[in-house]
Amino acid sequence: MNGKKGLLVGVANEHSIAWGCAKVLHEAGATLAITYQNEKAKPHVEPLAKQVSSPIFLPLDVTNEAQLNALFQTIQTRWDKLDFIIHSIAFAPKSDLQGRVIDSSREGFSIAMDVSCHSLIRLAKAAEPLMSDGGAILTMSYYGAEKVVSNYNLMGPVKAALEASVRYLAVELGSKKIRVNAISPGPVATRAASGLADFDKLMEKAAKEAPLHQLVSLESIGETAAFLLSNKAKHITGQVIYVDSGYNIRD
């Protein structure tokens, strides 16, 4: 990853999947731009950005078009290119997330789809001109996109849409040598995951039933991300790569 410059969206604290990726990529020689959601989040993210010597550290609420434009203008001015993006964000209003899908509100569904899925499309569109020599875009999904997982609820349809978006973006950007993939990690104790009901039981089930009988680590997710973003994965695009100790192959 030496010489590569990338954007990480989704670092919230040291338990974030995006932070696990940032550490591995930094150690591999990549230069990273890191965003924070708002002023409340900034004190938790800024020390992490300093740890990986991030030269670009800016706010990004993905629903704020002005912030998105300012971020990519800064990247263009400072770097004049972008080699990769990691999109690692998801959100649904708690009342919609913890209820049945059939009971979800129109507003809650729209918010969840906008923040968790369409934001990937907006980032890809903004990055396309900066990836004139090719690039790689990576997002984070979950097994609940493919199978019904208890208490995953609204995020199931949303992540399914995210995975479909990965495939369509991969085809649309492939002629420009821009690859688009998703990682589907096993359950990880992140702040976002804490919004799911009985998440601890989900982790216990994964550790018990996965063929390797262990939960995945942030580092292992980061190592897979680094591979998929590197030239070693130059022929991999439009894929959902499971990093879940084999849990997804079980019935």
N, C-alpha and C positions, 0 to 999 in steps of 0.2 A: 504493500500500500504506500510505499515511499513516493512522495511527490503528488499523491492524490489528495484532492480537496473535496470535502463533503459536508452536507448539512444534516444535522440531527434534530428532529422535532419530536419532543416527548419526554425529555429529561425533566423529572419532577423532584427527585431526590435520589439518594444512593441506592434505593431499592428498585429503581426503574429499569425496565428492560433496555431502554435507550441508553441508560448509563452503563450497563454491562457491555453494550456494544461500543460505547465511546471509549472505555478503558482499553479494550482489545484493539480497536482501530488506532488509537493513539500510540500504543506500544508497537504496532505494526508500521508506524511512520506516517500515518495520515494526518492531515491538517483539518481541524473540525470547526465548523460554525455551529453554535449551539443557541437554541432559543429558550425562552421562559414564557409561561402563559400570561402572567400578570405581575403586578408589583408585590402581591402577597407571596407568589412563588419565587420571586427573584432571590431572596436571601438563602433559599434552600438550593438553588441551582448555581448561583454565581461562584461559590467555592469549588464546585465540581468543574465548572468551566475553566477555572484557573488551574486546577489539577492537570488538565489536559492541554493547557496553554492555548486555549481557544482565542484566536485573534478577532473573531466576530461573535459578539454576544448581544443579542437583541430580543425585544419582546415579540411574541407572535401568538395572538389569539387567532386561530385559523378562520374564525368567522369575521375577522376584521380585514377587509380588503386593503385598506391603507397600510396596515402593518405588513401584510404580505408583500405589497409592492415595494415598500421601503426596504424590507429584508433582501429581496432579490436585486434591487438597485444597488444596495451596499455590496452584495456578493459580486455583481458585475463590475462595480468600480474597483473593488479591492483585488479581485482574482481574475476577472474577465472569463471565467469558466467555472464549471461545476462538474465533478466526476461522479458523485453519488448523492443520494438522499436516503435517509432512514425516516420513515413515517411510523411513529409508534404512539399513536393517540387514539383514545376511544372515550366516548361519553354518552350516557343516557340519563335523563332525569330519574332520580331514585324511585319515585312513585311508579314510573313506567317500567323500570328495570326489575323491580321486585314483585311485579304483578304478572298475571298471565299475558301472553302476547295478544290474545283476543280482546283484552281489556285495555290495551295501550291506547293512549290518546293520539290523535292526529298530530298535535304539536310535539309530543314527546318522541314519536316515531320520526318525525321530520328532523328534529334536533339531533337525534342519535345518528341518523343517516348522513346528515350534513357534516357533523364533526368527525364521525368515525370513518366515513367512506368518501363522500365527495371531496373532502379536504385533500385526499390523496390525488384526486384528479386535478384539483387546482394547483397543487405543488408540482405535479408533473408538467402541466401546461406552462407554468412559470419557469421551470427548469429547462424545458426543451431548447430554447435558443442558446442556453449556456452549455449545452452538451453537444456542441457541433462536431466534436471528435468521438462521440459516443459517450455512454455513461451507464449507470445502474441505479435503479430505484427499488427500494425494499420496504415492505410494510409488514405488520404483525397481525396474524389472525389467531384462530383457536378452533379446536376440534368441534365446538358447538356450531360451527358453520356448516358442517357436513352431517352430523348426527344430533339428535335432540339430547341435550345435557340438562339434567335437573337444575333448576334455578338460574340457568343462563338466559332464559327467557328472550327478551327483546333483542339482545345482542346476537342471537343466533341468526335471524334474518339479515341483520345489519352486516355481520361478518361474511355471510354468504354473498351478499352484494359486493363486499370488498374483494373477495376472492374472484368473483366474476369480472370485476373492474380490472384486476391484475391481468387477466387473460386478454381482455380487449385492449388495454393499454400496451401490452406486450406486442400485439399484432400491429397496432397503429404506429408505434414508435420503433418497431424492429428495423425498418429500412434505414433509420438513422443510427443504427447500432446502439440504441438505448434499450437495455434489458430491464424487465420489471418482474419481480418475484415477491413471494410472501413466505415468511417463516411462521409455522404454527407451533408455538412452544407448548409444552405441558404447563399445568398451573404453577404460577409463580406468585409469591406473596407481595404483590405490588399495591400501591395505594388505590389504583383503579379497581383491582380485584376485590378489595375489601368491601366494595359496594354490593357484591353478590351475596345473596343469602346462603348461609351454611358453606362458605367457601372452604373452611377448614376440613369439612367432610369430603369435599371434592379433592383436596390435596391428599387426604388419607387414602381415598379410593385409587387415585393415580399411582401413589407409591406402592400400594398393595398389588394392583393388578397389572401394572406395566411389566413387560418381560424382564427388564433390567431391575425392577423393584427399587427404584429410586427416583426422586424428583430431579428435574433439571436445574442447573445453576445459571445465573446471569452470565457467567463466563462462557459456558458452553453455548448459549444462545449467541453471545458476541462472537465467538469463534466461527460459528456457522455464517453469521452475517458478514464477517470479514472475508470468508471464502466466496460467498455469493457476490460480493461487491468487487472482488479482485478479478484480474485477467484470467485466473485459473478457472473461472466459471463462465468464460466468454461464450459458451454455447448453451447456457442454461437461461431460459426466459419463459415467463408465463406459468411458472410452477409454484406450488405450495409445498414447502419442504417441512416435514414434521421433525421437531426436536423435542421428543416427549418420552424418551426411554422405551419407545415402541408401543405406547399405550393405544395408539389409533388402530393397530392391527387386531386388537382383541374384540370379541363380540360383546 
